[in-house]
């Protein structure tokens, strides 16, 4: 299942609502808190790094959140038109940014990214489903 997201701050809330709806339909409500946090970080990063790109580029390669359940795994993938790769940064105690990928790593089983052909990238996080 997937949803296209506009390059606006309200899309983070739309992504969380989408996650809730899908996880409830898959009887995975117990994963919601962790998945919601990770999806919020991934979508926020996609919005942040897509903000400086042209409107045409964002229209041709929109931000998209996809959820895929395969066996005992749930994968959350966010595509965006920006080629900038995700990089771990060391957050300082007063910074409001720099913690996102640390949270993704802490709350998911694993995560990674890959470039898309042409333009953009996909960043994904994998969760293990209890009792699948």
C-alpha positions in Angstrom: 0.0 0.0 0.0 1.3 3.5 -0.7 0.3 7.1 -0.6 1.7 10.1 -2.4 2.5 13.1 -0.2 2.7 16.8 -1.1 5.9 18.7 -0.2 4.2 20.5 2.7 4.6 20.1 6.5 1.0 18.7 6.9 2.2 15.6 5.0 3.9 14.2 8.1 0.5 14.0 9.8 -1.1 12.5 6.7 1.7 9.9 6.7 1.0 9.0 10.3 -2.7 8.7 9.6 -2.0 6.4 6.7 0.2 4.2 8.9 -2.5 3.9 11.5 -5.1 2.9 9.0 -2.9 0.3 7.3 -1.6 -1.2 10.5 -5.1 -1.5 11.9 -6.3 -3.2 8.7 -3.3 -5.7 9.0 -3.9 -6.3 12.7 -0.5 -4.7 13.5 -1.7 -1.9 15.9 1.0 -2.9 18.4 3.7 -1.7 16.0 2.0 1.7 15.6 4.1 3.8 18.0 7.5 2.7 16.7 6.4 2.8 13.0 4.7 6.2 13.5 8.0 7.7 14.9 10.2 6.3 12.2 7.8 7.3 9.4 7.6 10.8 10.8 11.4 11.1 10.7 11.7 9.7 7.2 8.9 11.9 5.8 10.3 15.0 7.6 13.7 14.3 6.1 12.2 13.9 2.6 10.4 17.2 3.0 13.4 19.0 4.4 15.7 17.9 1.6 13.2 18.3 -1.2 12.3 21.9 -0.1 15.0 23.5 -2.2 14.2 21.6 -5.4 12.2 22.9 -8.3 8.4 22.5 -8.3 8.6 20.6 -11.6 11.1 18.1 -10.2 8.9 17.5 -7.1 5.8 17.1 -9.3 7.5 14.5 -11.5 9.0 12.6 -8.5 6.7 13.2 -5.6 7.3 12.0 -2.0 5.7 8.6 -1.6 5.2 6.5 1.5 4.9 2.7 0.9 4.1 0.0 3.5 4.8 -3.6 2.6 4.2 -6.6 4.7 6.1 -9.8 3.8 6.0 -12.7 6.2 7.3 -11.5 9.5 8.5 -8.1 8.2 7.0 -4.8 7.7 8.9 -2.4 5.5 8.2 1.3 5.4 9.8 3.1 2.4 9.8 6.8 1.6 10.9 8.0 -1.9 11.7 11.6 -2.6 13.2 13.5 -5.6 16.4 14.6 -3.7 19.7 12.9 -4.5 21.3 13.8 -1.2 22.1 10.7 0.8 21.0 10.1 4.4 24.0 10.7 6.7 24.3 10.0 10.4 25.2 13.2 12.2 26.3 13.5 15.8 23.6 15.7 17.4 24.7 18.1 20.1 22.7 18.7 23.3 21.1 22.0 22.1 20.4 21.1 18.4 16.9 20.5 17.2 18.1 18.4 14.3 20.5 15.5 13.7 18.7 12.9 15.7 16.4 11.5 13.0 18.5 8.6 11.7 19.5 7.7 15.2 15.8 7.3 16.0 15.2 5.3 12.9 18.0 3.0 13.7 16.9 2.7 17.4 13.2 1.9 16.7 13.4 -0.3 13.6 15.1 -3.6 13.0 17.2 -2.2 10.2 17.2 0.6 7.7 19.0 1.6 4.5 18.6 3.6 1.3 19.2 3.4 -2.4 19.3 5.8 -5.3 16.4 5.7 -7.8 17.1 5.5 -11.5 17.1 9.0 -12.9 16.5 11.2 -9.8 15.9 10.8 -6.1 16.2 8.0 -3.6 14.3 5.6 -1.4 14.9 5.3 2.3 13.4 2.3 4.1 13.1 0.8 7.6 12.2 -2.7 8.4 10.2 -3.8 11.5 9.7 -7.4 12.7 6.1 -8.3 13.2 5.3 -10.0 16.5 3.1 -13.1 16.1 2.9 -13.0 12.3 
